[in-house]
C-alpha cells in the first residue's frame, strides 16, 4: 500500500516535470 502511494507521487511529479519542460520548450521556440 505504501509503495503504491510512492509510485503515484512519483508519477505526479513526472507529469509536472513533463509539463514544465513542454512550457519551457514552447517559450524557447517563441
C-alpha positions in Angstrom: 0.0 0.0 0.0 2.8 2.4 1.0 4.7 1.6 -2.2 1.7 2.3 -4.4 1.4 5.8 -2.8 5.1 6.4 -3.6 4.6 5.4 -7.2 1.5 7.7 -7.5 3.6 10.6 -6.0 6.4 9.9 -8.5 4.0 9.8 -11.4 2.5 13.1 -10.3 6.0 14.7 -10.1 6.8 13.2 -13.5 3.7 14.8 -15.1 4.5 18.2 -13.5 8.1 17.9 -14.8 6.9 17.0 -18.2 4.5 19.9 -18.3 7.3 22.2 -17.1 9.7 21.0 -19.9 7.0 21.5 -22.5 6.2 25.0 -21.3 10.0 25.8 -21.3 10.4 24.5 -24.8 7.4 26.5 -26.1 8.9 29.6 -24.6 12.3 28.9 -26.1 10.8 28.3 -29.6 8.9 31.6 -29.4 
